[in-house]
Amino acid sequence: MISLISTISNKEQKLLKTSIKSNKLKQLFNAYLKNKVDLYKTECTGNSFYVYEKRLREKLYEFIANQTIEHNTTEEVAPLRLLIAARKLLLQENYAEGKRALKLAEKKAIEISHFGLLNEIYQTEIQYNDNLNKTDLIDIHRRLIRNNGLFIKQEELNLAYAVLKENFKSGSKANKGVEDLFYRILKEFDLANDTKLNFKQLYQLVEIVHIKAIQNKNFDQTSLFFLNHLKSIQNTTLDNKDSATYHLKILLAIANIHFRKKDFKESLNFIKEAEVLIFKYKSELSKHEESILLLKCLNLNFIGKHQTCSQLIDQYLEKTPSLVKSYNLILLRAMVHIQQDETREALKKLNLLNATDNWVKKNIGFEWLMNKKYMEVIIHIELDNLDLIDSRIKALLRSHKTYFVKNESF
């Protein structure tokens, strides 16, 4: 129960309190918040405590669900909201508006391949069939059967991905057999090798391979067997605004794999594809611009085009007021300054980054935090700041002792 309550904010806790009508439930909720549950138990008779606890848990589930639906703006929630509204309208016998809401819910669910929700939509249509003729019922049945097939196929793919992940966890660090493993798992679930994946499904596969390579630091052995799947769905009806985010993430993952393989030309080619996609779907994808620019500039710097890299970062930082948001780019710019013997300029850039270590680890990543720490040491060595060199190294070893022991560094 405590872990469940901890998932809601203080503001939400106050909101929940006002929605609880039962004094007993309200008292139990306060007891959990104040860590006085044992005292509350002694005041309960028989098994009444467990009855109240069960009711409070159900109330929390309901509250969390309602808050999620109310405040969540993701594409998955939009058709769900419409379905709930449609059911309420149909229950009130407002059939015309209810059916309109259902049609819109169906359209949005189809756009994002939400087959589970589509089943709910079709079942709702069948449930409220008073004004439907035989032709309408046959049409609903046809859509339901087709959707069930797609739903089962999607779940089989999800199971295949789950098995693939489990194999990765228990397998060796080598990525050589990933392709064979993937197709063997498809066969186990009676899925053909040429099963056409949509962008969301393909992203799941690419993400598994990408994360595995990052964890094991063996990009050279990473197979890009999924490229054929990507080419087969690009420039088709599946390639649209609703799939653009997944499409972009796939391109960025592939570009990063090529970068880590030191295949900078191919990495830049995929980055160019990503830039074209962002230009096409600006409103949906603009928040990913910085990720693309960072990877592009890393490539440019590695192929000796540090001036172009610096210019692109400087231009971006001039129009971007949030230094926290651009943490990685500022760090990369500092690195380029160091490489070009512009040590004092590098120090100025690092001084802009005043976020706490915990914030950086949580929001940017441990690897980037360590990059910053290493750069600080290098800069003070170059500037002959002997006292600062010593203090920085000691602080680094003290704060991240476990990391250095594990990696046998220093």
N, C-alpha and C positions, 0 to 999 in steps of 0.2 A: 504493500500500500504506500509506504514512504517513497519508494522509487517512482510510483505512479504520480503521486502528488508533486514530486520534484520536477516533473516534466512541464508543469505550468508555471508561469511567471507570477510574481507578487501581485501584479495588477489583475491577472486572471484569477488568482486565489480570492481576491476581494469580490470580483464579479461573481464567482461561483457561490460565495457565501450568501450574497443577496438573492441568488436563485434557489437556495435550499429553503424549503418551507418548514420542514420538520425540525423542531428544536433539538431532538435527540441526534439527528444526523449532523446538525450544525455544531453541537457540542463535541461529537466524535471527531469532526473535521478539525476543530480548534485543538483538540487533544493531540492529534497527529502533528499539527503545526508547532505545538509547544512541547512536543516530546513527553506527553503525560498520558499516554495510552494505557499504561498499566494501572494508573490511578482511576481512569475512566472505567476500566474493566471491573474493578472492585465494586463500583456503584451499580453494575448491571446484574440482573437476576437471571438465573438459568442460562439459556443459550442466546439471550437477547443481544449480547455484544456481537455475536457472529451474524445475526440477522441484520443489525444496523450496519455492520461493516460491509456486508454483501450489497446492501442498498446504496451505501456511499460509493462503493466501487462502480456500480452500475451508473450512478449519477456522474461520476468522473468520466467514464467512457463516453457517455452521452454529451457531456460538456466539451470534452476534447474534440469529438467528432463535429459538433456544431461550430466550434471555434475554427476548426480546420477548413470547413466548408465556407464559412463566412469570410475568412481572411485570406485563404489560399487563392492565388490568381493564376495558378498553373493551368495548362491546357487540359489536363486530365480532369480537373474539377468542374470546368464549365459545363460539359454535357450532364454531369451528375446533378448540378444545381437545376438545370432545365428539367431533368427527369423528376426531381422532387416537386418542382412547381407544377409540372404536368399532372402528376398523380393527385396533388391537392385539388387542382381545377376539375379533374375528372370525378373525384370524390364528391365535389360540390355540384356535379352534373352540368358543369360548364364545358360541354363536350367540344365545342368549336375551338375555344382557346386552348383547351387541354391537348387536342390533337395537333394544333399548330406548335405548341411547345415540344411535343413528342417528336415531330418532324425535324425541328431545329436541333433537338438533342441527338437524334439519329445522324443528322448531317455532320455535326461536330465530332461525334464518336467515330464515324467512318473516317473522317479526316486524320484522326490520330490512331487509327487501328485499335480502338478500345473494344475488342470483341466481347469481353465479359459484360460490359455495360450495355452493349447492343442487345445481348440476350435479354437483359432486364427490360429494355425499351420495347422489344417485340412482345414479350410476355405481358407487359402492361397494355399494349394495343389489343392483345387477345382477350385480356381480362375485361376490358371495357368495350365489348364488341356489339353493344346493343344496336348501334346504327350502321353496322358493317354488313355489306352484302356478300354473296358467295365469292365474287371476284376479288373483293378486298381481302377476304380470309385466305384465299389461295395465294395471293400476293405476299401476305404476311408469312404464311407457311414457307413459301419459296425463299424469302429473305432469311427466315430463321434457320432453315436447313443449311443454306449457304454459309451463314455466319457461324453456325455450330462447327462446320468443317474447318473454317479459318481459326476459330477459337481453339479447337483441339490441336491443330498444327502449331499454333503459337505456344500452347502449353508444352507440347512435345519438344519444341525448340528450347523453351525455358528449362526443361528438365535436362536436355542435352548440355546446355550451358552450365547448369549446376554440377553435372557429372564432370565436365571439363575443368571447372574450378577446383573440384575436389581432387582430381588427378594432379592438378598443378600443385596443390598444397602438399600432397603426399609423395609427389614424384621428385625426380632429380632436378638439378638446376639447368640441365640442357634443354634447349627449346627446339632441338632438331626434329623431334617427332610430333610436334604440335599439329601439323597438317594431317598426318596419318591418324593421330588420336581423334581429331575433330570429325573426320569422315567415318572413322570406326564407330564413334558415338552416334552419329547420324544414322548409321546402318542399324544400330541397336534399337533405335526408336522408329524404325521403318520409315526413315526420311531419306529421300534420294539425294545423291551428291550434288545434283544441280538444283536443289530446292532453292527457290528464289526468296531471299531475305529482303524485308523492307529496311529502311535506314536505321530504325530503332533497333531491330534485331541484329543487324550487321554491327552497329555500334557496340552492342553487348559483347560480341565476339572480339572486336578490335580492342576494346577496353581490357578484356581478360589477358590477351596477348601482350598489350602495352604495359600493364601493371606488372605482369610476370617478368618482363624484360627489365623494368625499372628496379624491381626488388632484387633480382639476381645479377644485375649489371652485366648482362650478356647480350647486348643488342646485336653483336656480330652474328650470333646464332639465331636471331629472330627471323622466322619465316613470314613473308608477306603474302601468303597464299590467298588471303581474302581480297586481294586486289581485283581478281576476276569477278567476284561477287559485286564489288563496288561498280565496276565498269558496266555490268549487266543491268544496273538499275539507274545509273546516271542518265539524264535526259529522257526519262520515261515519265509516265503519269505519277509514279511514286516520288519523283524528284520535284517537290513543290514547297510552298511556304511552310506548311505544317511539319515537314521533315527537315527543314533547313538547319535547325540547331544540331540534330544528330549528324547530318551530312557534314557540317562544319567541324564537329568534334572528331569525326573520322579522319578528315583531311589533316587536322592538326596533329592527331596521334601518328599518322603515317609520316608526316613531315618531321616530327620529332624522332621517330625511329630512324629515318634516313640521316638526320643530323647526327644522332648518336653513332651511327655506322660510319660517319665522316663522308657520307655521300651527299655533299652539300648541293650539288646541282639538282638532284632529284628532290631534295628537301625544299629547295626554293621553288621548284615546279609546283609542288603541292601547296606551298604557301600562296603562290600566285592564284591557284584554283580557289583557295579559301578567300582571297581578297575579292575575286570576281563574285563569289557567292555572297559576301557581305555587301558588296555594291548593289547586288540584285535585291537583297532582302535587308536593307539598311535598318529599318525599325525593329526587326526581330533579332538581328545579330550584332548590332553596334557595340553591345557590352563586351564582345569578344575581340574588339579591335586591338586592345593592348597585348593580349596573348599572342596574336599573329605578329604584331610588330616586334615583340621580344624575341620570338623564334627567328624572325627574318633578320634581325640585327645580329643575333648570335651567329647565324650562318655567314652574314657579310663580314663580320669581324674575323671569322676563321679563314676566310678565303682572301684576307688581306685588304678588304675594302673598309678599313676602320673609319675613314673620313665620311663615307656614305652612312655608315652605321651611326656615327656621332651626330651627323646632321639630322637624321630621321628622329633620333631620340630627343635632341634639343628642340626640334620643331614641335614634337608631341608634348613635351613638358611645358613649353611656352603657353600652349592652349589648354593645359590640364591643371586646374588649380589644386587638386588633391594629391599631395606628395605621398600620402599613405597608400593611395590607390596605385601609384606608379612606383612602388618600392623596388620591384625587380628591375625596371628600366633604369632607375637612378643607380642601382647597384652595378648594372652592366656598364653604365656610362662611367662610373668610377673605375671599373676594371680597365676600360679602354684608356682612360687617363694614365693609369699606372703603366700600362704597356707602352705608352708613348712618352714615358718619363715626365709626365705632368703631375707630379706627386701632390703638390699643394692644391691643385684643382680637384684631384681625387679626394683629398681630405675634406674639401668644401662640400663635395657631393655626399660623402658619408655623414657629415654633420647634419645634413638635412633629415637623415633617417634616425629619428629619436624615439621610435616605438620600442616598447619593452620586448625583451627576448621571448617571453611567453606569448605575446601577441603575434610576433613574427612566426614562431613555431606553429601556432594555431592557424594563422591566416595565410602565410606565405610558404612556409615549409622549413623543416630543419636544415635542409641542404643549403638554402639561401641564407639562413642565419649564420651557418658556419662559414660560408663564402665571405660574408661581411666581417666576421671575426678575423679570418685569415688576412683579409685586405687591410684591416686596421694594423695588424702586426707588421705587414710588409711596408706600409706607408711610414710607420714610425721608425723602422729600420733605415729606410731611405732618407728620412729627415734627421737621423742620428739622435732621436729622442730616447736615450738609453733607459731612463727611469720609466717612461711610458711603455717601452718594449717589455720590460720585466713585469710590470703590473698587468699588462694585457695578457701575457702568456700565463701568468699565475692564475688570473681570473678565468681564463679559458679552460685551464686544466681543472680548476676547482669546480666550475659550473657544469662541465661536461666530462667528468672523469670516467663515467660508465662508457660513454661513446668511445673515448680514446683507448680504454682497456680492451673493449670489444674489437676495435679495428686495429689494435696494436700500433697506434700512432703515438708519437712523442715518446 
